[in-house]
């Protein structure tokens, strides 16, 4: 008879919506209190045997519900990391997901992000509407959730219904027909909402019932244990002098005598297992074993752990290197398709990298290079190449990762590094910066054709009256540079800028806010400029039209200067306008 493994259930959602507390209530341990600031610091897994599930949810026994699987492997993901950190070939590592949502706050941006990733990965999920105890005047009035809702005061019921309908409406925008679990008629087309409270325990039995029912009805075929062990590395940790790889075994049976192949960006890492451990039920402790069966959270001390990256898959090695290479190459390339041009991205694991890639593709953002680990010198060099040929993409995106120490102090010039632990924030910042870079490139192009400038003459700083006239000016708008033709307020041509000095040093250009000494050849200051307050760029009509067409790139001061130039030209019957 074929063995049935535990369903892998990932618990995900927005920071501080109570994921760990909810899971804590299901497994009846005390995890949340030990976390820094109450936020899960790492992905952790908990094996909950079916006996414990039945104790926590007596109605399974009361209603004589048949369950063929041996329990659940729960995975609690940090709120700030993409839950799809957990990936395997052909989809999500999780068989089911619980999205924990604060019923009082509804869908937050991170929740929406997780929902989108679940949709893309085709992972079935249910939504735990946590913190019902925070609804006005809510009291636990029955162990049966539906009955407790009906026994609430009319005002409390009204507020509950309003919050429920708001969330149902929001989920409808994401393409889901969501209903409270007690109103669902078809689980294949309707999304179950389970109101609950991790604090009081209300709704937890109903949540467990839903997990058991959906797993038994829809997952039995996919839970059949395969012949070959397969898993995903979660992270490599150091404990005292030992180095361990924490992983999820999602199929087959793994022996401590096995040799495994772990995928990497280059050749697979082939290694024997020195010590094999499995997670103890409802515990964060491991025990040493000779073999372990999926689904399980495991820890392996490996002979060779050099170059192992989080999120990478592993399989059994039976002198079939070429076959494994081909399989891994396809798996990694499928996830990390790159383009001929685009930005550079880095993430903390293969799954995170894939999640980021997927969401960037949805925004039509191209990726030229992607990798796992810290942002390093190689990434800076690649971005510098981009700066020359594709300046708007001279950007490095770091999801859940940091800069290498050797590049922290490096002058990165016009390269932009954007880092965040939340994908939607990362993409928001990227889109904003790309727009700014595009505008900057357009601005540079039009400024090469011509320059708009308004400069105030500082009459107290006349250093030389003529041959050339040298005097102080303040740039009130735009840019002053060598060779720029200038006119006065009457539209009369004055001269071209011959030189600029700031603090007695030659400068090529001066921008808004700067005060410099300017030299104008062929000008007698006393005779020509003594009564003049401002000078302006003397531009042609075609140059003026270029600026007019790209007004969105100009500052308000530059637009005012341009309007003044147009007014001066109009007085000379040139018919200009802005």
C-alpha positions in Angstrom: 0.0 0.0 0.0 1.3 3.5 -0.9 2.3 5.7 2.0 0.5 9.0 2.4 2.7 11.8 3.7 1.8 14.9 5.8 0.5 17.9 3.9 2.9 20.8 4.0 1.1 23.9 5.2 2.7 27.3 5.0 1.3 30.1 7.2 1.8 33.6 5.7 0.5 37.1 5.8 1.3 40.7 6.9 3.7 41.5 9.7 1.9 41.6 13.1 -1.3 40.0 11.9 -0.7 37.1 14.3 0.7 34.2 12.1 2.9 32.8 14.8 0.4 33.2 17.6 -2.2 31.4 15.5 0.1 28.6 14.7 1.1 28.6 18.4 -2.5 28.0 19.3 -2.9 25.1 16.8 0.2 23.4 18.1 -0.1 24.6 21.7 3.5 25.8 22.2 4.9 29.1 23.2 6.9 30.4 20.2 5.6 34.0 19.7 6.9 35.2 23.1 10.4 34.2 22.4 10.6 36.0 19.0 12.4 39.4 18.9 9.6 42.0 19.0 7.0 39.3 18.4 8.0 38.9 14.7 9.2 35.6 13.4 12.9 35.9 12.7 13.3 32.9 10.4 11.4 30.2 8.7 10.6 27.5 11.2 8.8 24.2 10.8 6.6 22.3 13.2 5.5 18.7 12.8 2.1 18.1 14.3 1.0 14.5 14.4 -2.7 13.7 13.7 -3.1 12.5 17.3 -2.3 16.1 18.5 -4.6 17.5 15.8 -7.5 15.4 17.1 -6.9 16.4 20.7 -6.9 20.1 19.6 -10.0 19.5 17.5 -12.3 16.9 19.2 -15.0 17.3 16.6 -12.9 15.2 14.2 -13.5 12.2 16.5 -17.0 13.3 17.4 -18.0 13.5 13.7 -16.0 10.4 12.8 -14.2 12.2 10.1 -11.8 9.9 8.1 -8.2 11.1 7.9 -5.6 9.0 6.0 -2.6 11.3 6.4 -0.3 11.2 9.5 -0.4 14.9 10.5 0.7 18.3 9.2 4.1 19.9 8.6 3.5 23.6 9.3 5.9 26.2 8.0 5.8 29.7 9.6 7.3 32.3 7.2 8.6 35.7 8.3 6.1 38.4 7.4 8.8 40.4 5.6 9.9 37.5 3.3 8.1 36.2 0.3 6.3 33.0 1.3 7.3 31.5 -2.0 10.8 31.3 -0.6 9.5 27.7 -0.4 9.6 26.3 -3.9 10.1 23.0 -5.6 10.1 21.8 -9.2 6.8 22.6 -10.8 5.3 24.8 -8.1 5.1 25.6 -4.5 6.6 23.4 -1.8 3.4 24.0 0.2 0.4 21.8 -0.5 -1.8 24.3 1.3 -1.5 27.8 2.6 -3.2 29.7 5.5 -3.2 33.5 4.9 -3.5 35.2 8.3 -5.3 38.5 8.0 -6.3 40.9 10.8 -10.1 41.2 10.3 -9.9 44.8 11.5 -7.2 45.8 9.0 -8.2 43.7 6.0 -5.9 43.2 3.0 -2.5 45.0 3.5 0.0 45.3 0.7 2.0 42.3 1.9 -1.2 40.3 2.1 -2.0 41.2 -1.5 1.5 40.2 -2.5 1.1 36.8 -1.0 -2.3 36.3 -2.6 -0.8 37.1 -6.0 2.1 34.6 -5.5 -0.4 31.9 -4.4 -2.5 32.6 -7.5 0.6 32.4 -9.8 1.7 29.2 -8.1 -1.8 27.7 -8.1 -1.5 26.9 -4.4 -4.8 26.2 -2.7 -5.4 28.4 0.4 -7.8 29.4 3.1 -7.9 32.7 5.0 -7.9 33.0 8.8 -9.5 36.2 9.8 -7.7 36.7 13.0 -8.3 39.1 16.0 -12.1 38.9 16.0 -11.7 39.5 19.8 -10.7 43.1 18.9 -14.2 43.8 17.4 -16.2 46.2 19.5 -17.8 44.4 22.5 -16.9 41.0 21.2 -17.2 38.2 23.8 -16.6 34.4 23.5 -20.2 33.2 24.0 -19.9 29.6 22.8 -17.3 27.0 21.8 -19.1 26.7 18.5 -17.9 29.7 16.4 -21.1 30.1 14.3 -23.2 30.0 17.4 -20.9 32.6 19.2 -21.3 35.0 16.2 -25.1 34.7 16.4 -25.1 35.3 20.1 -23.2 38.6 19.9 -25.0 41.9 20.4 -26.7 43.4 17.3 -24.1 46.2 17.2 -21.2 43.7 17.4 -22.8 41.5 14.7 -23.3 44.6 12.5 -19.6 45.6 12.8 -18.5 42.0 12.2 -20.6 41.8 9.0 -19.3 45.1 7.8 -15.7 44.0 8.2 -16.4 40.6 6.6 -18.1 42.3 3.6 -15.3 44.7 3.1 -12.7 41.9 3.0 -15.0 39.8 0.7 -15.2 42.8 -1.7 -11.4 43.3 -1.6 -10.8 39.6 -2.4 -13.3 39.9 -5.3 -10.9 42.5 -6.9 -8.2 39.8 -6.7 -10.5 37.4 -8.6 -11.8 35.3 -5.6 -15.4 34.4 -4.7 -14.8 34.5 -0.9 -17.3 33.5 1.8 -17.4 32.6 5.4 -16.7 28.8 5.7 -20.2 28.1 7.0 -21.8 29.5 3.8 -19.6 27.7 1.3 -21.3 25.2 -1.1 -18.4 24.5 -3.4 -14.8 24.5 -2.2 -13.4 24.2 -5.7 -14.7 27.7 -6.7 -15.2 29.5 -3.4 -12.5 30.7 -1.0 -13.1 29.9 2.7 -12.8 32.6 5.3 -12.5 31.4 8.9 -13.0 34.1 11.6 -10.8 33.3 14.6 -8.8 34.6 17.5 -5.3 33.3 18.3 -5.7 35.0 21.7 -9.0 33.3 22.8 -8.8 30.2 20.7 -12.1 30.9 19.0 -12.4 29.5 15.5 -9.2 27.4 15.8 -11.1 24.1 15.8 -13.0 25.2 12.7 -9.7 26.2 11.1 -8.2 22.8 11.8 -11.4 21.1 10.5 -11.1 23.0 7.3 -7.4 22.0 6.9 -8.2 18.3 7.5 -11.3 18.3 5.3 -9.6 20.0 2.3 -6.4 17.8 2.7 -8.5 14.6 2.8 -10.8 15.6 -0.1 -8.4 17.3 -2.5 -4.8 16.4 -1.7 -4.8 12.6 -1.3 -3.4 11.9 -4.7 -0.6 14.5 -4.4 0.3 13.2 -0.9 1.3 9.8 -2.1 4.9 9.2 -1.2 7.3 8.9 -4.2 10.2 6.4 -4.4 13.1 9.0 -4.5 13.9 11.5 -1.7 13.6 15.1 -2.8 13.9 18.3 -0.7 14.7 22.0 -0.6 17.5 23.6 1.4 16.1 26.4 3.7 19.3 27.7 5.1 22.8 26.8 6.1 23.5 27.5 9.8 26.5 27.4 12.1 26.0 26.0 15.6 29.2 26.1 17.7 31.8 24.6 15.4 29.3 22.6 13.3 27.6 23.7 10.1 24.2 22.3 9.3 21.8 22.6 6.4 18.2 23.0 7.5 15.8 21.6 4.9 12.4 20.3 4.0 12.1 16.7 2.8 9.0 16.8 0.7 9.1 13.4 -1.0 10.5 9.9 -0.5 12.6 8.4 2.3 16.1 9.8 3.0 18.8 7.7 4.7 21.9 8.9 6.6 23.9 6.6 4.3 22.7 8.5 1.2 24.8 10.7 -1.1 22.9 13.8 -2.2 23.2 16.3 -5.1 22.3 19.9 -4.2 21.7 22.4 -7.1 23.8 25.5 -7.5 24.3 28.1 -10.2 27.3 26.0 -11.4 27.8 22.3 -11.0 25.7 20.5 -8.3 27.3 20.0 -4.9 27.7 16.3 -4.4 28.0 15.3 -0.7 27.6 12.5 1.8 25.5 13.0 4.9 27.6 13.0 8.0 24.6 13.3 10.5 20.9 13.2 9.6 18.4 14.7 12.1 14.6 15.2 12.0 12.5 17.7 13.8 10.7 16.3 16.9 6.9 16.6 16.9 5.6 19.9 18.2 9.2 21.0 19.0 12.1 23.1 17.7 14.5 20.3 18.7 16.0 17.7 16.4 16.9 14.0 17.0 19.5 12.0 15.1 18.0 9.2 12.9 19.2 6.6 10.4 16.4 7.5 8.0 13.5 9.9 7.8 10.3 10.0 5.7 8.6 12.9 4.0 7.2 15.3 4.7 9.6 16.4 7.4 11.8 19.2 8.6 15.3 17.9 8.7 18.8 19.0 9.5 21.9 17.6 7.8 25.5 17.8 8.7 27.2 17.4 5.4 30.7 16.3 4.4 30.8 19.1 1.8 28.7 22.2 2.4 30.7 24.7 0.4 28.6 26.8 -2.0 25.2 25.6 -0.8 22.6 28.3 -1.3 19.2 28.7 0.4 16.2 27.6 -1.7 18.1 25.1 -3.8 16.6 21.7 -4.4 18.4 18.4 -3.6 18.0 14.8 -4.8 19.6 11.4 -4.2 22.8 10.9 -6.1 23.3 7.5 -7.8 26.2 8.2 -10.2 23.8 10.0 -12.5 25.5 13.4 -12.6 24.6 14.3 -16.2 20.9 13.5 -15.6 20.9 15.6 -12.4 22.7 18.5 -14.0 20.1 18.6 -16.8 17.3 18.5 -14.3 18.7 21.2 -12.1 19.7 23.4 -15.0 16.1 23.3 -16.3 14.7 23.9 -12.9 16.9 27.0 -12.2 16.7 28.4 -15.7 12.9 28.0 -15.7 12.7 30.1 -12.6 15.3 32.7 -13.5 14.9 33.7 -17.1 16.9 36.8 -17.9 16.7 39.4 -20.7 19.2 41.0 -23.0 19.0 44.2 -21.1 17.5 45.2 -17.7 18.3 45.6 -14.0 20.4 43.4 -11.7 18.6 41.6 -8.9 19.9 39.7 -5.8 17.9 37.8 -3.1 18.5 35.7 -0.1 17.3 32.4 -1.6 16.3 30.8 -4.9 12.6 30.9 -3.9 12.8 34.6 -3.0 14.6 35.3 -6.3 11.9 33.5 -8.2 9.2 35.4 -6.4 10.9 38.7 -7.2 11.4 37.7 -10.8 7.8 36.7 -11.2 6.4 40.0 -9.8 8.9 42.1 -11.8 7.8 40.4 -15.0 4.2 41.3 -14.1 5.3 45.0 -14.2 7.2 44.4 -17.5 10.5 45.1 -15.9 13.5 43.4 -17.6 16.3 41.6 -15.7 19.8 41.2 -17.2 21.3 39.4 -14.2 20.1 37.6 -11.1 21.8 35.8 -8.2 21.6 34.7 -4.6 23.5 36.2 -1.7 24.9 39.7 -0.9 25.3 42.5 -3.5 29.0 42.2 -4.4 31.7 43.8 -6.6 30.7 41.7 -9.6 27.2 43.3 -9.4 28.7 46.8 -9.2 30.8 46.1 -12.3 27.7 44.8 -14.2 25.8 48.0 -13.2 28.7 50.2 -14.3 28.4 48.5 -17.7 24.7 49.3 -17.7 25.5 52.9 -16.9 27.3 53.3 -20.2 24.8 51.5 -22.5 21.5 51.5 -20.6 21.6 54.2 -17.9 18.0 53.9 -16.7 18.8 50.3 -15.7 22.0 51.0 -13.8 20.1 49.7 -10.7 20.7 46.8 -8.4 17.7 45.4 -6.5 18.4 43.6 -3.2 15.5 41.6 -1.8 16.1 40.5 1.8 19.9 40.9 1.3 22.7 43.3 2.1 25.8 44.7 0.5 29.1 42.9 0.8 31.5 44.6 3.2 34.1 45.3 0.4 31.6 47.5 -1.5 29.9 49.4 1.3 32.5 52.2 1.2 32.9 52.1 -2.6 31.9 55.2 -4.6 29.0 53.9 -6.7 28.6 57.1 -8.8 25.2 57.1 -10.6 24.5 53.4 -9.8 21.4 53.0 -7.6 21.1 50.2 -5.0 17.6 49.6 -3.7 17.1 47.2 -0.8 14.0 46.1 1.0 12.6 43.1 2.9 9.2 43.6 1.3 8.8 43.0 -2.5 6.0 45.4 -3.1 8.0 48.2 -1.5 11.1 47.2 -3.6 9.1 47.3 -6.8 7.4 50.6 -5.9 10.8 52.2 -5.2 12.2 50.7 -8.4 9.4 52.1 -10.6 9.8 55.6 -9.0 13.6 55.6 -9.5 13.4 54.3 -13.1 11.0 57.1 -13.9 13.4 59.6 -12.3 16.4 58.2 -14.3 14.4 58.3 -17.6 13.5 62.0 -16.9 17.1 62.7 -16.0 18.3 61.2 -19.3 15.7 63.2 -21.3 16.7 66.3 -19.4 20.4 65.8 -20.1 19.6 65.3 -23.8 17.6 68.6 -24.1 20.2 70.4 -22.0 22.9 69.3 -24.5 20.9 71.0 -27.3 20.4 74.2 -25.3 20.4 75.5 -21.7 17.9 77.7 -20.0 19.3 80.2 -17.4 18.3 83.2 -15.4 21.3 84.9 -13.7 21.3 87.9 -11.4 24.2 90.4 -11.7 25.9 91.0 -8.3 27.0 94.6 -8.9 29.0 94.7 -5.7 31.4 92.2 -7.2 32.8 93.8 -10.4 36.4 92.5 -10.7 37.2 93.9 -14.2 35.3 96.4 -16.3 36.2 95.2 -19.8 38.5 93.0 -22.0 36.9 90.8 -20.7 34.4 92.0 -18.2 34.6 89.9 -15.0 31.9 90.2 -12.4 29.9 88.1 -9.8 26.5 86.5 -10.7 24.0 84.3 -8.8 22.2 81.6 -10.8 18.5 81.8 -10.0 17.3 79.2 -12.5 18.8 76.6 -14.8 22.5 76.2 -15.6 25.3 78.5 -16.7 28.1 77.0 -18.8 31.0 77.9 -21.1 30.0 79.3 -24.5 26.4 80.0 -23.5 25.0 83.1 -25.4 23.4 85.7 -23.1 20.9 88.5 -23.6 19.7 91.3 -21.4 16.1 92.2 -20.3 15.6 94.1 -23.5 16.5 91.1 -25.7 19.8 92.6 -26.8 22.6 90.1 -27.3 25.4 90.7 -24.8 28.1 88.0 -25.3 29.1 84.3 -24.8 30.3 83.1 -21.5 34.1 82.8 -21.7 34.9 81.5 -18.2 33.5 80.7 -14.7 35.2 80.7 -11.4 34.0 79.5 -7.9 36.3 80.3 -5.0 39.1 81.3 -7.5 38.8 77.8 -9.2 37.8 77.3 -12.8 34.4 75.4 -13.1 32.8 74.1 -16.3 29.3 75.0 -15.2 27.3 76.6 -12.4 23.8 75.5 -11.4 20.8 77.1 -9.5 21.8 78.4 -6.1 25.5 78.9 -7.0 27.3 82.3 -7.0 30.3 82.5 -9.4 32.6 85.0 -11.1 31.8 85.1 -14.9 33.9 86.6 -17.7 32.3 88.0 -20.8 34.5 89.0 -23.8 33.8 92.2 -25.7 31.7 93.7 -22.9 32.2 97.0 -21.1 30.4 96.4 -17.7 29.9 100.1 -16.8 28.5 101.1 -20.2 26.5 98.0 -21.0 25.4 96.3 -17.8 25.5 98.9 -15.0 21.7 99.4 -15.2 20.9 95.7 -15.9 19.7 93.4 -13.2 19.3 90.1 -14.9 20.7 88.2 -17.9 19.0 85.3 -19.7 19.9 82.5 -22.2 19.7 83.8 -25.7 18.2 80.8 -27.5 16.7 80.2 -30.9 13.0 79.5 -31.5 13.6 75.8 -32.2 15.6 75.4 -28.9 12.7 77.2 -27.2 10.2 74.7 -28.7 12.3 71.8 -27.4 12.0 73.2 -23.9 8.3 73.9 -24.3 7.7 70.3 -25.4 9.6 68.9 -22.4 8.2 71.3 -19.8 7.6 68.3 -17.4 11.4 68.0 -17.0 12.0 71.6 -15.9 11.9 73.1 -12.4 9.3 75.8 -11.6 12.2 78.3 -11.6 13.3 77.2 -15.1 9.7 77.4 -16.4 9.5 81.0 -15.0 12.8 81.8 -16.7 11.6 80.4 -20.0 8.4 82.4 -19.7 10.5 85.5 -19.2 12.6 84.7 -22.2 9.4 84.2 -24.3 8.1 87.6 -23.1 11.4 89.3 -24.0 11.3 87.7 -27.5 7.6 88.6 -28.0 8.5 92.2 -27.3 10.9 91.8 -30.3 7.9 90.6 -32.4 9.1 87.0 -32.6 5.7 85.6 -31.5 7.0 83.2 -28.9 4.8 81.8 -26.1 4.7 79.1 -23.5 
